[in-house]
């Protein structure tokens, strides 16, 4: 970070409903790191200056990168505002969590929370807000039963449009949404452009457009529908109208749209974009047999010898299916498509085991590290102390080179001796195998994306 000094400012105590809301509603969204940081910052004095290293020590963060990630999530959820001065350092303005009712009125936050804890748990929280007292008659006085208006009413042609507001404290830049173009879409005689200059209305429109991924034309339809149905523009109805248009949009495209909120950068405590890429690749590798992977990579039907090699990797070495598939992909890539013997796989697998590879994810991350090694630097499977290749590598490659050439010659002779009918059947099998090409492209792309994952 640019500076290690910081101060905090808070004008509330974290207790009662605020503490409940932070734990029950915000924690699933920000993760335990941001949750701990927020609670720690609440204990600091407004008048004192602190060093970020005290936070790292208190929360057992290895470096300031973890502090910055945790702080970023607090910024995103409007729990902390961050200011900076070159000489004084950072100023952290702590904001109070939304009340439960306000939180559940925010569609963006509810959608995010539902992804994390599920609709049933969200429904249970909502039920507690709608508690009904039975066996009693409600005799509570209304406002106009107690107070009378005897002052002159202010004349404001747009006041009616902003009567029904719900505070939305989640800030979205909305860089993809052209708000100026949106304003120009409306007829001045129907909805004056001055209406859209209201900061709360603007923030609401940008947030809703972001939440439901709506463009300018679709948001125009949202606003028009709200005005048509309510003869007004209550902020609380904008989200409802947007959800309907979002649903119709998905149905018209004949697909089920499901969006998720993930952090842009890798995060150890909540879902991130990189986690999705890695999860998708792990899922592919763990749900496809090594036979299918081999045939999709080689383009031909696997031989009995090759299948026996794959079977031994599981039965004798005890490797999980996903690890076998990563190992298979990596070795074939290194050997330029040539399938080596079991001994080669065994030695590579043992080398991986010594590096801590235990499951599909760790195998993928290990291959990522191997691919990122400089070409002129460390050589594959080198010793950290000596920096030389293992003794068996050169000898093995010399021994197998002649065998590989002989095998290719035999396979070519076998193909040449096939009848036309047999060749036709073989071509048909190859066509089926080629159906995996899409998977291969996806796999290669995923490996490239893995380069973005931080160690």
C-alpha positions in Angstrom: 0.0 0.0 0.0 1.1 3.6 -0.6 1.1 4.5 3.1 0.8 2.4 6.3 -0.8 5.0 8.6 -4.6 5.3 8.9 -7.3 6.8 11.0 -10.9 5.8 11.5 -14.1 7.7 12.1 -17.4 6.2 13.4 -20.4 7.8 15.0 -22.3 4.8 16.2 -21.9 1.6 18.3 -22.2 -1.8 16.7 -24.9 -3.4 18.8 -28.5 -4.6 18.7 -30.0 -4.8 15.2 -26.8 -3.5 13.5 -24.8 -6.3 15.0 -27.4 -8.8 14.0 -27.6 -7.6 10.5 -23.8 -7.5 10.0 -23.6 -11.1 11.2 -26.7 -12.6 9.6 -26.9 -10.7 6.3 -23.5 -9.1 5.5 -21.2 -11.9 6.7 -22.1 -14.4 3.9 -21.4 -11.6 1.3 -18.1 -10.2 2.6 -16.4 -13.3 4.1 -14.8 -13.8 7.5 -11.8 -11.6 6.6 -13.8 -8.4 5.9 -16.1 -9.2 8.8 -13.2 -9.4 11.2 -11.6 -6.3 9.8 -14.8 -4.3 10.2 -15.2 -5.4 13.9 -11.6 -4.6 14.6 -11.9 -1.1 13.1 -14.9 -0.5 15.3 -12.7 -0.8 18.4 -10.3 2.0 17.3 -10.5 5.5 18.6 -11.5 8.4 16.2 -8.7 10.6 17.5 -5.8 8.1 17.2 -3.6 7.3 14.2 -2.8 3.6 13.7 -0.4 1.6 11.6 -1.8 -1.0 9.1 0.8 -3.5 10.5 -1.2 -3.6 13.7 -4.2 -4.8 11.8 -2.1 -7.5 10.0 -0.8 -8.7 13.3 -4.3 -8.7 15.0 -6.0 -10.6 12.1 -3.0 -12.8 11.2 -2.9 -11.5 7.7 0.3 -12.5 6.0 0.7 -9.2 4.1 -1.2 -6.0 3.2 -2.7 -7.6 0.1 -5.2 -9.5 2.4 -6.0 -6.2 4.2 -6.7 -4.5 0.9 -8.9 -7.3 -0.3 -10.9 -7.2 2.9 -11.2 -3.5 2.8 -12.3 -3.5 -0.9 -15.3 -5.7 0.0 -16.3 -3.4 2.8 -16.1 -0.5 0.3 -18.3 -2.4 -2.2 -21.0 -3.1 0.5 -20.9 0.6 1.7 -19.7 -0.4 5.1 -16.5 1.6 4.9 -15.6 4.7 2.8 -11.9 5.1 2.1 -10.0 8.4 1.7 -6.3 9.0 1.1 -3.8 11.8 1.6 -0.2 11.6 0.5 1.1 12.9 3.9 -1.5 11.7 6.4 -2.3 8.3 4.9 -5.7 6.7 4.9 -8.9 7.8 6.5 -11.6 5.1 7.0 -15.1 6.3 7.5 -17.1 3.4 9.0 -20.8 3.3 8.0 -23.6 1.5 9.9 -25.0 -1.6 8.4 -28.5 -1.3 6.9 -31.4 -2.3 9.1 -32.8 -5.7 8.3 -35.9 -4.2 6.6 -33.9 -1.8 4.5 -31.4 -4.6 3.6 -34.3 -6.8 2.4 -35.8 -4.0 0.4 -32.6 -3.8 -1.6 -33.0 -6.2 -4.6 -29.3 -6.2 -5.4 -28.4 -7.3 -1.8 -31.2 -9.8 -1.5 -30.2 -11.4 -4.8 -26.6 -11.6 -3.7 -27.6 -13.0 -0.2 -29.9 -15.6 -1.8 -27.0 -17.0 -3.8 -25.0 -17.4 -0.6 -27.5 -18.8 1.9 -30.4 -20.0 -0.2 -34.0 -18.8 -0.6 -35.3 -20.8 2.3 -33.0 -19.1 4.8 -33.8 -15.7 3.3 -37.5 -16.4 3.6 -37.1 -17.3 7.3 -35.4 -14.0 7.9 -38.2 -12.2 6.1 -40.9 -14.0 8.1 -39.5 -12.6 11.3 -40.2 -9.1 10.0 -43.8 -9.8 9.2 -44.8 -11.0 12.7 -48.5 -10.7 13.3 -50.1 -10.3 16.7 -53.1 -12.5 16.9 -56.0 -12.2 19.3 -55.7 -8.5 19.7 -57.3 -5.5 17.9 -55.0 -3.0 16.3 -55.8 0.4 17.8 -52.6 2.2 16.8 -53.1 5.8 15.8 -52.2 6.9 12.3 -50.2 10.1 11.6 -53.1 12.1 10.4 -55.1 11.1 13.5 -52.6 12.7 15.7 -51.2 15.6 13.6 -52.9 18.2 11.5 -51.2 20.0 8.6 -51.6 23.8 9.0 -48.6 25.1 7.1 -48.4 26.2 3.5 -47.5 23.4 1.1 -44.4 23.9 -1.0 -45.1 24.0 -4.8 -42.9 21.4 -6.5 -44.0 20.0 -9.8 -41.8 16.9 -9.3 -42.4 16.4 -5.6 -44.9 13.6 -6.2 -42.4 11.6 -8.2 -40.1 11.3 -5.2 -42.6 10.7 -2.4 -42.1 6.9 -2.1 -38.3 6.4 -1.7 -36.3 3.6 -0.2 -32.7 4.5 0.7 -30.2 2.6 -1.5 -26.7 2.8 -0.1 -25.0 0.5 -2.5 -23.0 2.5 -5.1 -22.6 1.3 -8.6 -20.4 3.2 -11.1 -22.6 1.9 -14.0 -19.9 2.5 -16.6 -21.6 0.2 -19.1 -24.9 2.1 -18.7 -25.1 5.4 -20.6 -27.3 7.5 -18.2 -27.2 10.6 -20.4 -28.5 8.7 -23.4 -31.1 7.1 -21.1 -32.4 10.6 -20.1 -32.6 11.6 -23.8 -34.9 8.7 -24.6 -37.9 10.3 -22.9 -40.3 12.9 -24.2 -40.0 16.1 -22.2 -43.8 16.5 -22.3 -44.2 13.1 -20.6 -41.3 12.9 -18.2 -39.1 16.0 -18.0 -35.4 15.2 -18.0 -35.0 17.2 -14.8 -36.7 14.4 -13.0 -33.7 12.1 -13.7 -31.3 14.6 -12.1 -32.4 13.5 -8.7 -29.3 11.7 -7.2 -31.4 9.0 -5.4 -33.4 8.2 -8.6 -30.2 8.1 -10.7 -28.5 5.8 -8.3 -31.6 3.5 -8.2 -31.8 3.3 -12.0 -28.1 2.5 -12.4 -28.2 -0.1 -9.6 -31.3 -1.8 -11.1 -29.8 -1.8 -14.6 -26.6 -3.4 -13.2 -28.5 -6.0 -11.2 -30.7 -7.2 -14.1 -28.2 -6.5 -16.9 -30.6 -4.2 -18.7 -29.6 -1.8 -21.5 -30.9 1.8 -22.0 -34.0 0.8 -24.0 -35.0 -1.9 -21.5 -34.6 0.5 -18.6 -36.7 3.0 -20.5 -39.4 0.4 -20.7 -39.1 -0.3 -16.9 -39.6 3.4 -16.1 -42.5 3.8 -18.5 -44.2 0.7 -17.0 -43.9 2.0 -13.5 -45.3 5.4 -14.4 -48.2 3.8 -16.3 -49.2 1.5 -13.5 -48.7 3.9 -10.6 -49.3 7.3 -12.2 -46.1 8.0 -10.2 -42.5 7.0 -10.1 -42.0 5.2 -6.7 -38.5 3.9 -6.3 -39.7 0.8 -4.6 -41.5 -0.3 -7.9 -38.6 0.1 -10.2 -37.0 -3.1 -9.1 -40.2 -5.1 -9.5 -40.8 -3.9 -13.0 -37.1 -4.6 -13.9 -37.5 -8.2 -12.7 -40.5 -8.8 -14.9 -38.6 -7.5 -18.0 -35.6 -9.5 -17.1 -37.7 -12.7 -16.8 -39.4 -12.0 -20.2 -36.0 -11.3 -21.8 -34.7 -14.7 -20.6 -37.9 -16.5 -21.8 -37.7 -14.9 -25.2 -34.2 -16.1 -25.6 -35.4 -19.6 -24.6 -32.9 -20.0 -21.9 -32.7 -19.9 -18.1 -30.6 -16.9 -17.1 -28.8 -17.2 -13.7 -26.4 -14.4 -12.8 -24.0 -14.6 -9.8 -22.0 -12.0 -7.9 -18.3 -12.8 -7.5 -15.3 -10.7 -6.7 -13.1 -9.7 -9.7 -9.9 -10.7 -7.9 -9.2 -14.1 -6.3 -10.6 -14.2 -2.8 -10.0 -16.9 -0.1 -13.3 -16.3 1.7 -16.0 -15.6 -0.9 -16.6 -16.6 -4.5 -14.5 -15.0 -7.2 -14.5 -14.9 -11.0 -11.3 -17.0 -11.0 -12.9 -19.5 -8.7 -15.7 -20.0 -11.3 -13.2 -20.7 -14.1 -11.2 -23.1 -11.9 -14.4 -24.8 -10.6 -15.7 -25.3 -14.2 -12.5 -26.9 -15.3 -12.3 -29.1 -12.2 -15.9 -30.2 -12.8 -15.0 -31.2 -16.4 -12.0 -33.2 -15.4 -13.7 -35.0 -12.5 -16.8 -36.0 -14.5 -15.1 -37.4 -17.6 -13.3 -40.7 -17.7 -9.5 -40.8 -18.6 -10.5 -42.9 -21.7 -12.7 -40.1 -23.0 -10.0 -37.6 -22.3 -7.3 -39.6 -24.0 -9.4 -40.2 -27.1 -10.4 -36.6 -27.3 -6.8 -35.5 -27.1 -5.4 -38.1 -29.5 -8.3 -38.2 -31.9 -8.3 -42.0 -32.1 -9.7 -44.9 -30.1 -7.5 -45.8 -27.1 -5.6 -49.1 -27.3 -5.8 -51.9 -24.7 -2.3 -51.1 -23.6 -3.1 -47.4 -23.1 -6.3 -48.3 -21.2 -4.3 -50.6 -19.0 -1.8 -47.8 -18.3 -4.7 -45.5 -17.2 -6.2 -48.2 -15.1 -2.9 -48.7 -13.2 -2.6 -45.0 -12.5 -5.8 -45.4 -10.5 -5.5 -48.8 -9.0 -1.7 -48.9 -8.2 -1.0 -45.2 -7.5 -4.4 -44.4 -6.1 -4.8 -41.3 -8.1 -8.3 -39.7 -8.3 -9.9 -39.5 -11.8 -9.4 -35.7 -12.0 -5.7 -36.0 -11.2 -5.3 -38.7 -13.8 -6.9 -36.5 -16.4 -4.7 -33.5 -15.5 -1.7 -35.7 -15.6 -2.7 -37.2 -18.9 -3.3 -33.8 -20.5 0.0 -32.4 -19.2 2.1 -35.4 -20.2 0.6 -35.7 -23.7 1.1 -32.0 -24.2 4.8 -32.3 -23.1 5.3 -35.4 -25.3 3.5 -33.7 -28.3 0.7 -36.2 -28.4 2.8 -39.4 -27.9 1.5 -41.7 -25.2 4.4 -42.9 -23.0 4.5 -46.0 -20.9 3.2 -46.5 -17.4 6.7 -45.9 -16.0 6.9 -42.4 -17.3 3.5 -41.5 -15.8 4.5 -43.1 -12.5 7.7 -41.0 -12.2 5.9 -37.8 -13.1 3.0 -38.6 -10.6 5.6 -39.3 -7.8 7.3 -36.0 -8.6 3.9 -34.2 -8.3 3.1 -36.0 -5.0 6.4 -34.6 -3.6 5.2 -31.2 -4.6 2.0 -31.6 -2.6 -0.4 -32.5 -5.4 -3.4 -34.3 -3.8 -6.5 -33.4 -5.8 -7.7 -32.0 -9.2 -7.4 -28.4 -8.1 -3.9 -28.7 -6.8 -2.9 -30.6 -9.9 -4.2 -27.8 -12.1 -2.4 -25.2 -10.1 0.8 -27.2 -10.2 0.7 -27.5 -14.0 0.1 -23.7 -14.1 3.3 -23.1 -12.1 5.2 -25.5 -14.4 3.9 -23.7 -17.5 4.9 -20.3 -16.1 8.5 -21.3 -15.5 10.8 -19.3 -17.8 11.9 -21.3 -20.8 15.5 -20.5 -20.2 15.3 -21.0 -16.5 14.2 -24.0 -14.5 13.7 -27.2 -16.5 10.8 -29.5 -16.0 11.2 -31.8 -12.9 14.5 -30.2 -11.8 15.9 -30.3 -8.3 15.7 -27.0 -6.4 19.2 -27.5 -5.1 21.0 -28.6 -8.3 18.8 -27.3 -11.1 19.4 -30.4 -13.3 16.9 -32.8 -14.8 16.3 -36.1 -13.0 18.7 -38.8 -14.1 15.9 -41.0 -15.5 14.6 -38.3 -18.0 17.3 -38.4 -20.7 17.8 -42.2 -20.5 14.0 -42.8 -20.7 13.6 -40.5 -23.7 16.4 -42.3 -25.6 14.9 -45.7 -24.8 11.4 -44.7 -25.8 12.2 -42.7 -29.0 12.9 -45.9 -31.0 9.8 -47.7 -29.5 7.6 -44.7 -30.4 8.8 -44.8 -34.0 8.3 -48.6 -34.2 4.8 -48.2 -32.8 3.8 -45.5 -35.3 5.1 -47.7 -38.1 3.0 -50.6 -36.9 -0.1 -48.5 -36.6 0.4 -47.2 -40.1 0.8 -50.7 -41.5 -2.3 -51.8 -39.6 -4.4 -48.9 -41.1 -3.1 -49.6 -44.6 -4.2 -53.3 -44.3 -7.8 -52.4 -43.4 -10.6 -53.0 -45.8 -12.6 -50.0 -47.1 -15.5 -51.1 -44.8 -13.2 -51.2 -41.8 -11.8 -47.8 -42.7 -15.3 -46.4 -42.9 -16.2 -47.7 -39.5 -13.0 -46.2 -38.1 -13.7 -42.9 -39.6 -17.2 -43.0 -38.1 -15.7 -43.5 -34.6 -13.3 -40.6 -35.2 -16.2 -38.3 -36.1 -17.8 -39.2 -32.7 -14.6 -38.5 -30.9 -14.3 -35.1 -32.7 -17.4 -34.1 -30.8 -15.0 -33.5 -27.9 -13.2 -30.8 -29.8 -15.3 -28.1 -28.1 -14.3 -29.5 -24.8 -10.6 -29.4 -25.8 -10.9 -25.7 -26.8 -12.5 -25.0 -23.5 -9.8 -26.8 -21.6 -7.0 -25.0 -23.3 -8.8 -21.7 -22.7 -9.3 -22.5 -19.1 -5.6 -23.3 -18.7 -4.8 -19.9 -20.1 -7.2 -18.3 -17.7 -5.5 -20.1 -14.8 -2.4 -17.9 -15.4 -4.4 -15.1 -13.9 -4.9 -17.0 -10.6 -2.6 -15.7 -7.9 -0.4 -18.2 -6.1 
